[in-house]
Amino acid sequence: MKAWSRWQDWALLVAGLYAALSPIWVDGSSGATPSLIILGALTAITSLVSLANPGVVATEWLNALWGVLLFVAPWAITYTQGQGASWTSWVVGVITVALSLTAVPASRAAHGQAIQH
């Protein structure tokens, strides 16, 4: 697999940027803003690493972890009362986990090709 070509990683990059920038247009409590920015930025950064190095399987699992953390953050950090922030966390979290898990097989295949050469 060529670098910068996997659609899941591009979609994860957009999802991460959306989460990181969402405090601009979503009213959230003080706990929502840092969690959305940090987890969104981590998702975007990990997606960029995965785009540049498609054979690194760990980046897909890291993005899945960031997605799970985004999903549980409204309850763990108690910002469920902020509907915009909590729904952003839940939706982006589910999308992140789903896209990450669909990218794992392609990443494993690219990893196997990199080892053979």
C-alpha positions as CSV (number, residue, x, y, z in Angstrom):
1,M,0.0,0.0,0.0
2,K,1.3,3.4,-0.9
3,A,1.7,6.2,1.6
4,W,-1.0,8.9,1.7
5,S,-3.6,6.7,0.0
6,R,-5.8,4.9,2.6
7,W,-9.2,6.6,2.7
8,Q,-9.8,5.5,6.4
9,D,-6.8,7.5,7.5
10,W,-8.0,10.6,5.6
11,A,-11.4,10.3,7.2
12,L,-9.8,9.8,10.6
13,L,-7.8,13.0,10.0
14,V,-10.9,14.9,9.2
15,A,-12.7,13.5,12.3
16,G,-9.8,14.4,14.5
17,L,-9.6,17.9,13.2
18,Y,-13.4,18.2,13.6
19,A,-13.2,17.2,17.3
20,A,-10.2,19.4,18.0
21,L,-11.8,22.4,16.4
22,S,-15.3,21.8,17.7
23,P,-15.0,23.9,20.8
24,I,-15.1,26.9,18.4
25,W,-18.7,26.2,17.5
26,V,-19.9,23.9,20.2
27,D,-20.7,25.2,23.7
28,G,-19.0,22.9,26.2
29,S,-18.1,23.0,29.8
30,S,-14.6,23.5,30.9
31,G,-13.9,19.8,30.9
32,A,-15.2,19.3,27.4
33,T,-13.0,21.7,25.7
34,P,-9.6,20.2,26.7
35,S,-10.7,16.7,26.1
36,L,-12.1,17.4,22.7
37,I,-9.0,19.4,21.7
38,I,-6.5,16.8,23.1
39,L,-8.2,13.7,21.8
40,G,-9.0,15.3,18.5
41,A,-5.4,16.4,18.0
42,L,-4.1,12.9,19.0
43,T,-6.4,11.3,16.4
44,A,-5.3,13.8,13.7
45,I,-1.6,13.3,14.5
46,T,-1.9,9.5,14.7
47,S,-3.8,9.6,11.3
48,L,-1.0,11.6,9.8
49,V,1.6,9.1,11.0
50,S,-0.6,6.2,9.6
51,L,-0.9,8.0,6.3
52,A,2.8,8.5,6.0
53,N,3.6,4.9,7.2
54,P,0.8,2.6,6.2
55,G,2.5,-0.5,7.6
56,V,2.5,0.7,11.2
57,V,-0.4,-1.3,12.7
58,A,-0.1,0.3,16.1
59,T,-1.4,3.6,14.7
60,E,-4.8,2.0,13.9
61,W,-5.0,0.6,17.4
62,L,-4.1,4.0,18.9
63,N,-6.8,5.7,16.9
64,A,-9.3,3.1,18.1
65,L,-8.2,3.9,21.7
66,W,-8.6,7.6,21.1
67,G,-12.1,6.9,19.8
68,V,-13.1,4.9,22.9
69,L,-11.7,7.7,25.1
70,L,-13.7,10.3,23.1
71,F,-16.8,8.2,23.5
72,V,-16.6,7.7,27.3
73,A,-15.2,11.3,28.0
74,P,-18.7,12.9,28.5
75,W,-19.4,10.5,31.3
76,A,-15.9,10.3,32.8
77,I,-15.3,14.1,32.7
78,T,-19.0,14.8,33.4
79,Y,-19.9,17.1,30.5
80,T,-23.0,15.3,29.4
81,Q,-25.1,18.4,30.2
82,G,-23.3,20.1,27.3
83,Q,-25.3,18.6,24.5
84,G,-23.2,19.8,21.6
85,A,-19.9,18.7,23.2
86,S,-21.2,15.4,24.4
87,W,-22.8,14.5,21.0
88,T,-19.6,15.5,19.2
89,S,-17.6,13.2,21.5
90,W,-20.0,10.3,21.0
91,V,-20.3,10.6,17.2
92,V,-16.7,11.3,16.5
93,G,-15.7,8.5,19.0
94,V,-17.9,5.9,17.2
95,I,-16.7,7.0,13.8
96,T,-13.1,6.9,14.9
97,V,-13.3,3.4,16.4
98,A,-15.2,2.1,13.3
99,L,-12.8,3.6,10.8
100,S,-9.7,2.5,12.8
101,L,-10.9,-1.1,13.0
102,T,-11.7,-1.2,9.2
103,A,-8.1,0.0,8.5
104,V,-6.4,-2.7,10.6
105,P,-6.5,-5.4,7.9
106,A,-5.0,-3.1,5.3
107,S,-2.4,-1.9,7.7
108,R,-1.4,-5.5,8.6
109,A,-1.1,-6.4,4.9
110,A,1.1,-3.3,4.3
111,H,3.2,-4.3,7.4
112,G,3.6,-7.8,5.9
113,Q,4.7,-6.4,2.6
114,A,7.2,-4.2,4.3
115,I,8.8,-7.1,6.2
116,Q,9.1,-9.2,3.1
117,H,11.1,-6.6,1.2
